[in-house]
Amino acid sequence: MDKKQSNQTPVSARLAEKPVGLLQFAKSAGRNMLEVIPAETLTQTYVKGPLNIHYFCDPEMVTDLLVGQGRSFPKAKFTKDIIGSAVGNGLILSEGEKWRQQRRRYSPLFAARNLPTLARYFAETGDEVAESLAEHEGPVDVAQVAPASTLTNISRVIFSGNEEVSSEQIRVGLIAYFKYISDISLFDLMGLPKWLPRKKWLSSKAPVTKMRDLARKVIEQRRAEDRDVPRDFLDFMIEALKTDFEDAETTIDNLLTFVVAGHETSANAISWGLYLLALNPTEQTRIREEILSVRPKGEITFEDLQQLPLLRAHIRETLRLYPSAAFFARDASEEITVKGIKIKRGDALFFPVYSLHRNQQLWDDPDQYRPERFLGTSLPRGQYIPFGDGPRICIGAQYAETEIMVLMASVLRRVEFSLSSQPLPEPVLTFTMRSSGPLVLNVKAVSNAN
């Protein structure tokens, strides 16, 4: 690849250049939420939207609303309407004391002490993906490879070793399940009453019902095994419930919550991360050399990750440019004032993470790939929030970073990526921020790989 290619600016999203009305907001948001975020959020740190909407890209305001006086504000109603049927009243959507109980109950699952065990499953998947790519050089759609990899990880750390449920059942069930929850209702986005018919009602809820049934079977069977030593994520989950009771349906809600939160988000980060390395071959070579110096052969371990600062910085820069959770919202439950801005009860507080991470007032060369931003420096709180912040910061942030690092390290040891002649897709945001179409890169086996 020539130097001109390596200096290209990474693809970016198109934000709204003019005010968007409620109906247009709902229509566009159902297709791509990024299209309704005002372009001014890239240049201004606060934007007053239509009606009762506020857009926040000021780190101090973001911190006050997520960590300070707004920390107890509930998730936006439309968020609950969109994904409530898929994840129930689990950790993502529950509020108040019910949420606090679940957060306390499940926090130990994601503790660092459990990550070495889970990393072994990630490494097994990573080596399989690396082997397959090395044997099939040429163009490959990483937007397909990445989710297949994280889907395999879910099967391994949650659904493996169950006699009654086959891995193929899980794979087919999860694909249908993710397709169902990605179908966003126009009426939900508009906040219309729940009794009004949704287009989704015409499609079967079977994907959700089947996944709940599969989850129930897996949990019951694993509980019956009563393993002495936890061997995977589901074991850790069941172990936590031995001393902190939870009703069966809420447990299923939370299992599916972890599945939803941990699949597509990691997959998107991996596919965008590989694209950025194809765009920046020099950085790709540096990261590969770092990985080979730490673990030239054998499975990547959790301990290895502490010695891969370049890879970690690359992933963090990827999540800056392409945050999987590129937008989230809260509903103000009381009247407050933040840096002179009056917020009334019932106002919609929008956090366009995509814009925050590319805001011209906060970052040097915000649209450029600069992983060195995350080497030996610290950022003001509220400026970089790929996993949110405050009490409801993503409980699986360390899990996600571990999974992404292990998979990418495993693959980069064996193959190199370069840009193909295929057109590049744009970022689009529905349930998470993904590519608008195939993200095709050229793959070539690394000659010095062991």
Secondary structure by P-SEA (a helix, b strand, c coil): ccccccccccbbbbcccccccaaaaaaaaaaccccccccccccccccccccbbbbbccaaaaaaaaccccccccccaaaaaaccccccccccccccaaaaaaaaaccccccccaaaaaaaaaaaaaaaaaaaaaaccccccaaaaaaaaaaaaaaaccccccccccaaaaaaaaaaaaaaaaccccccccccccccccccccccaaaaaaaaaaaaaaaaaaaaacccccccaaaaaaaaaccccccaaaaaaaaaaaaaaccaaaaaaaaaaaaaaaacaaaaaaaaaaaaaccccccccaaaaaacaaaaaaaaaaaaacccccbbbbbbccccccccccccccbbbbbaaaaaaacccccccccccccccccccccccccccccccccccccaaaaaaaaaaaaaaaaaacbbbbbcccccccccccccccccccbbbbbbcccccc
